[in-house]
Amino acid sequence: MNGLKILYLEDSEFDVEIVRYLFEQEKIKFNLQQVRNKEDYLRQLEDFKPDIILVNFSLRSFEGIEALHIVREKNPEMPVIFLSGILGEENVIEVLKSGATDYVLKHRLGRLIPAVHRALHENREKAKRIQAEKLIHKYDFIVNVSRSMFTLVDRQYIYEDVNDAFCRAHDLIRDEIIGKSLSKLWGNEVFEKYIKKNFDQSFSDNIVRYQAWFEVPKYGLRCFEVTFYPYKELGQDVTHTVVETIDITDRQKADALQKMLYTAIEQAAEIVCVTDSEGIIEYVNSAYLKVTGYKLKELIGKSFKIMLTKEHPDEFYDQISESISRENNWRGNMKIRKKNGDPVEVYSSISPVRNSKGEIIQHVTVQRDITDETRIQNYLQHVHRMETIGTLAGGIAHDFNNILATIIGHTEIAMEDLQKENPSFHDLEQILKASNRAKDLVNKILSFNRQMEPKIEAVNIGSHIQDTIRMLEGSIPEKIKIKTNLNEKCPPVLADPSHIHQIILNICTNSFYAMRKKGGTLYINLQNQQLDENFIRIFPNIKKGKYVRIDFRDTGTGMKQDIVKGIFEPFFTTKPVGEGTGLGLSVVHGLIKNMKGEILVESKPGKGSTFSVLLPVSNMQPVRKK
Amino acid sequence: MFTILIIEDDTDLSNFLTRLLQLENYLIFEAGNGLEAETILKNTQPDLVITDIIMPDQDGIGTINMLRKKHPEIKIIAISGGGRILSADYLEIAYKLGAHHVFSKPFDNKELLVKVKELLGQK
């Protein structure tokens, strides 16, 4: 007891001295304040703030009981000890009933100190209890207001306590749970199979945590994170387990959604890039890396400006920024740069990501490589133009021929009437000559036009090969030779002759290109071929039966496997930019497929390539070539 | 005297054919299309018909068809300018339908006259 503050309501100095003496004897540090009347008493209550009050019961001017009441109002816990001369029993009862902590007879002051001790001690104990109760009240609130479920289970697997959330979720009241064992509540089988082992683990002083989906009566099937915490009562080993169950369904759903979106973006063919508000790249998907040729670490953290090309003027990019901030999107075609510097034409959609204040925090760019699309579109436009010209030419030709016939006809009649010596005869001859040239011109236009339309007939492959070689022989270099081995007995193939011509021409061109540096020989072999079950198994689109096989074997550079895989793809080319469209072999492939045939490739780098074309034979007679 | 019916929608060409054949002393009738030809055929029986293959109103092919059915004894020469319709080879079809000969424009005058003489059985 340090500096025990004693307020003594007493008018007798003598008594005060005795009390002082008693406290000094006890070697108690104290500060005793004497008051004699009500005003001082009240004032000292405020200012002095005593720890304990001693009251002379028999004070005439100010009743002890009143003093007691006053203090009890403000400070119900204040220890108040009455001192008095002999008290009648009634007075004692009255004193104690009115709330005095104790009373001590003045002729037995020996009891004073013990009474003080006891009073203070009781007070302390009371304060502790109140403190404890406050604490309990506080934690009870916290535990029961939580939406997570808590249970306290003892080592006999019996519920000692559960919180409100647990009761609510299971649609039970606390009394139905506390004191019951887990096996009683959930069934012995469930308990033994799924629950017991977790408790045992935690009783061995381990934290156990897992996630699981299960049904609770109130909310249905939800996903929970369950944690078993070993609990040790003060000074002991593990006495209980606290089980905490948190509903993480929303988190699971959000995770699943995120995973799904991430997968969708990652495996998309479109290229996706996310930058922060300054344009620094935060994320790109795998397609982005594939198309641009960069590695992930070469892009993350870099400015998106490395993707831009000089082909667009600054105004172009300005207009994109404006569109994004004004309309929250920009769509259009643009070029971006691959790692190797080549441009890629892409159709882009760029959108901002805004925070809750509306400020732009990121940009998302989704782009589609339209290089091939653009090429195809240009090619189709070209074809369309040619078709239009063809139609026009055809239309004009008819009338033109009529006019020519009239001119030629009359000229011939006039020439009949004249002698060769007549000067006009010569002029008429010139008219005739010019008209015949016009006739040839019209025929050329018409024949070009006719090539656009597929015209199926029974084609003799052997003679077509020979024709094509005759055509080519004039233009191939000395160091390239062509050798043929054509079986004359090969039946005809039902096809458009110009298509056959195209196939032979394109494959030969390809072979010549492979042999352009060192020269070599192209062997062309034409044979009958019967296709049986084994072949069909590998090439399911082919029917069994009789075919002709044309092998084109060159002694050129050959191709690696990964090139062989791609040669029939449109625009696939190993030639440098500007040389060749990459369409030759894909046209060949398309034509052969249309004829229900097949084309096979074998190649070894350094040794050469063999293209084998298989075409189904027809039963018709071949058209005699004019 | 032999009679020849010319069915041709191009006026200049028709005039030329008439002139050419009149010089050889043939009697010429002209029709601008298959319908006009049918009208003429109601009153006259020509020995030979020279018809263009592609004409408005009634295609030459239809005319040839009609002639073979109604007047199978009349000889037919078909002429074609080619070009306007691309997908069928009208000349071949004309042969198949019964034209006795086919010329394509512009043709050689002498060849045409020789063929006319031949078909009319002239020496």
Contacts between the chains, C-beta under 8 A, distances in Angstrom:
chain1	res1	chain2	res2	distance
A	390	B	86	7.6
A	391	B	86	7.7
A	393	B	83	7.4
A	394	B	83	4.5
A	394	B	84	5.9
A	394	B	85	7.6
A	394	B	86	5.4
A	395	B	83	7.0
A	395	B	84	5.7
A	396	B	83	7.4
A	397	B	81	6.9
A	397	B	82	6.3
A	397	B	83	3.1
A	397	B	84	7.4
A	398	B	54	6.5
A	398	B	81	4.1
A	398	B	82	6.6
A	398	B	83	4.3
A	398	B	84	4.0
A	399	B	10	7.6
A	399	B	81	7.3
A	400	B	81	7.8
A	400	B	83	7.8
A	401	B	81	3.7
A	401	B	82	6.5
A	401	B	83	6.9
A	401	B	104	7.7
A	401	B	105	4.1
A	401	B	106	6.0
A	402	B	10	4.2
A	402	B	12	7.5
A	402	B	13	5.0
A	402	B	81	5.4
A	402	B	105	6.3
A	403	B	10	7.8
A	403	B	12	7.2
A	403	B	13	7.9
A	404	B	105	6.9
A	404	B	106	4.3
A	405	B	13	5.6
A	405	B	16	7.3
A	405	B	79	8.0
A	405	B	81	7.7
A	405	B	105	4.2
A	405	B	106	3.9
A	405	B	107	6.6
A	406	B	10	7.5
A	406	B	12	4.5
A	406	B	13	4.9
A	406	B	15	7.8
A	406	B	16	4.8
A	407	B	106	7.8
A	408	B	106	4.7
A	408	B	109	7.7
A	409	B	13	7.7
A	409	B	16	4.4
A	409	B	17	7.3
A	409	B	20	6.1
A	409	B	106	7.4
A	409	B	109	5.8
A	410	B	16	5.6
A	410	B	19	7.5
A	412	B	108	7.7
A	412	B	109	4.3
A	412	B	110	7.7
A	413	B	16	8.0
A	413	B	19	6.6
A	413	B	20	6.0
A	413	B	23	6.9
A	413	B	109	6.9
A	435	B	106	7.1
A	439	B	106	5.5
A	442	B	83	7.6
A	446	B	82	5.9
A	446	B	83	5.4
A	449	B	83	7.7
A	449	B	86	6.3
A	450	B	86	6.8
A	452	B	86	7.9
A	453	B	86	5.8
A	453	B	87	5.9
